[in-house]
């Protein structure tokens, strides 16, 4: 997990698709586990479990740690934004009454915001072809989540939390690309999830009972989210941010709503409308235009 895959290998080429698939499963298992724990409590437990697993592994294999307090701070800030701010904002916005479809639509603006930020902050050039891909991808997401958008129960708090999630993952992607030197994924995971957990813990203590029902479904959900999402998918995301343009990496999130919709169709019997199927094709086409665009200067 420390070394990057050899350039040009089949694994490198498959990393974006593997990441998109794994990331999409997060919504399925979150839905499975949320009835048994409040949202922030759920996340704090998830982050703590990652640390409990990864710290002994990092120590056993003598994983290198960042060689300066400044780099530790940069990695921690990226972790708070990418994990605490993003996931905490998404969970809280749904908890305070926003529909999952509307949350997905708001967070779906992230690739476009990242493209705007990447040019001045990272020196990336976004071509017209890539802008077209970003707009197509956003249109595809709109069609996929359209039937799940419900404006009832909206509040300033739920809207604010969704915007926190959007801003956090946008800034976090650019921040990690800009300020975090390549770091070992084992020790880096410990730093990021400790920071994210400590950032969310006060909100759980203040606003939740933090009561957990340790049902089998909850244990399955948290095991999957820890091992597959917080360790597997996040490690892939870190490698993708390290290796590629921030805009291209961000565009992969357009594949999440279509993939999740297909999973929900088979697992929960949710309907797939004609508009959603068209949206899936648009999202795939949009991402293809972005990731096959010119490389950053």
N, C-alpha and C positions, 0 to 999 in steps of 0.2 A: 504493500500500500504506500510505500514511501517513494518509489521511483515512478516516473511517468512512463507510460507505455511507449514502445519504440514508434517513432514517427512513421506514418504510412501503413501501419499494420491494420489488419481487419478489426482488431479491438478498438483502435482509435477511431476508425470510421463508424463503428457501431455505437460508440459512447453516447452521442446525442439521442439516438432512438431509445437506447436502454434507459438513459436518464428520464426521458419523457414518460416512458412506461412506468418506471418505478415511482416517479413523482406523482403520477395520476392515481396510483393505488392508495396514496395517503388520504384522499378524500373518502374512499370506500371504508377504510379501517377507522378513520376518525368518526364516521357516521356509526360504525359498529360500537365504538367505545364511549362516545360522549354521554349516552344515557346513564352511565355509571359513575361519572365524576364531573365536577364543574370544569369549564374550559381551561382556565388558567392553572388550576390544580393538575389537570390532565397534562398540560404542557410541562409544568415544573417536574412532575414525576418522570415524564419522558426524557427530559434533559438530564435529570439526575441519574437515570438508568444508563444513559450513554456514558456519563462520566465514570460511573461504577465499573462499566465494562472496559472502557478505553484506557483509563489510568493504569491499571495493572498490566495491560498489554504494552503500553508505552514504556513502563518501567522494566518489564521483563525483557523486552527486545531492545532496551536502551535507545529508544527513539530520541533523535536530537531535538532539543528545545530551542526556541528563538534565543539568539545570543545577545539581545539587548532589551531593556525594559520598554523602549519605544516600539519595537516590533511586537512584543507581547501586547502592548496597548492597542496597536493597530489591528491585530488579529481579534482581540476581544471586542473592539468596537464593531468590526465587521460581523462578528457572531451575534451581538446584540441586535443589529439591524436585520440581518438575514434570517435569524431564527426567532428571537424574542419579539422584535417589532412587527415583522411580517406575520408570523403565525399567531401571535397574541392579538394583533389587529383583526385578522380574519375571524378568529374564534369569538372575539368580543363583539364584533359587528353583528354576527349571527345571533349571539346570545342576547343582544339588545334589540332584536326584532327585525333585522334586515334579512331578506331572502337570500339563499345561497346563490341563486342566479344573478342577483344584482351585485353581490360581493364579487363574483367571478368576473362580471362585466367591468366593474371599477378597477379591480386588480389587473384586468386585461389590458389596461392602458400602459402597463409597465414597459413593454418593449419599445413603444413610441417615446416615452419619457427618457428611457435609457439612451435611445438614439440621439435625442436632443442633447443629453448631457455628455455623451461619449466624444462628440466632436471637440468641444472646448477643453474638456478635462483630460481626455486620453489621446487626443489627436487622431481619432478614427475618422475616416472618410465614409460617409453613408451615401451610396449612389442612388440615382433615381429608381433603378431596378429594386434596390432594397427598400426604399420608401414605399414603392408600390406593394412589395411583399408585406411590409408592416401593416399597411392599410387593408390589404386583402385578409391578412390573418385576423385583424381586429373585427372586420366584417364577419368572418367565419365564426368567431367566438360569440358575437351578438346573435347570430342565427342559432347556434347550438344551445345557448342558455335562454333564449327568448321566452320559451314556454315556462321557464322556472322563475321568471322575474315577477315579483309581487311587490307593489309599492305600499301595501298596508303595513302598519306597524313601524314605519320609518320614524326616526327621531334624529335630532342633531347629534346625539351621542353615537348612534349606530353608524351614521354617515361619517362622523369624525374618525371612528375606529377603522372603517374601511379605507379612508384616506391615509391614516397612519400606516396601514399595511402596504398600500401602494407606494408611499414615499419611502418607507423603510427598505423594501426589496429593491427599489430603484437605486437609492443611494448606496445600499449595501453592496450591490453588484459592482457599481462604479468604484466605490471605496476600496473593496478588496482587490480589484484589478489595479488600482492606482497606488495604493499604499502598502499592500501586504506582499513582501518578498515571498518566493516559494517556500512553503513550510511543510514539515512532516505532517501527514494527515492524522496520525495517531495523537501526537502531542497537540497539534492544532485543534483537533476535535475537543480535547479536554479543555483547552483555554476558551474556545468559543461557547461551548455548552455550559461551562461554569458561569461565564459572563451573562449568557442569555437567561439562565435559571435565576441568578441573583437579581437580574433586572425585573423579572416577572414576579418573583416571590412576594414582594411587598403588596402587589395588587391582589394576589390570591389571599393573603392574610387579611387585607382590608375589606375586600368585597365578596369573599366566598366563604363557605363553611369549611372547605377543604376536606369534606367527607368523601370517601371513596368506597364504592361497593365492589369488592374483589370477585366479581362474577367471572366465569370462564370466558365469556365473550370479551370482557374488558382485558383480561390477561392476554388473550390472543391478539387483540387490537394493539395493545401497548408493546407487545413483543415484536410485532410486525413493524410498527412505526419506529421503534428503536433500531432494530437490526437492519431493516431494508431501507427505511427512509433516512433516519438521522445519521446512520453510519454509511450505508451503501449509496443512496442517492445524493446525499450531501457531499460525500467524497468525490463522486463524479462531477457534481456541480463545481466544486473547488478546482478540479483538474480542467474542466472546460473553461472556467473563467481565466485560469492561468495560461491556457494554451491559445485561446481564441479571442476574437473581437467581442466586446461586451454586448454590442447590438445583436450579433448572431446568437450569442448564448441566451440573451433575453428573449429572442423570438421563439425559442423552444417552448416557452411557457404557453404559447398559443396552442400547442398540441395537448395540453392538459385537459381542458374541457371536453374536446371530442373523445379522447381516450377514456376519460371518466364516464362519459355518457354511454359509451359502448359497454363498459364494465357494469354500470348500473342496470343496463338493459338485460344483461344475462344473469346478474346476481340478484337484483331486486325487482325485476319485471317492469322497470320504468319504460315509458314509451319513447320511441324515436320518431319524430315527425319528419316529413319531407324536407322542411326548412333546416332541421338539424343535420340531416344527411348532406344537404348542399353546403351548410356551414363547415362541416368536417372537411369536405373537398377544398373549400376556399382556404381554410386554416393550413392544410397540408401544402397547398400551392404557395401560399404566402411565405411559410417558413422555408420552403425550397428556394424561393427567390432571394430570401435574405441570406441564407447560409451559403449559397453558391455565388454570392456577390463578390466584389473585389476584396482582397485582404487589406487589413489596416496598414497605413503607411508606416 
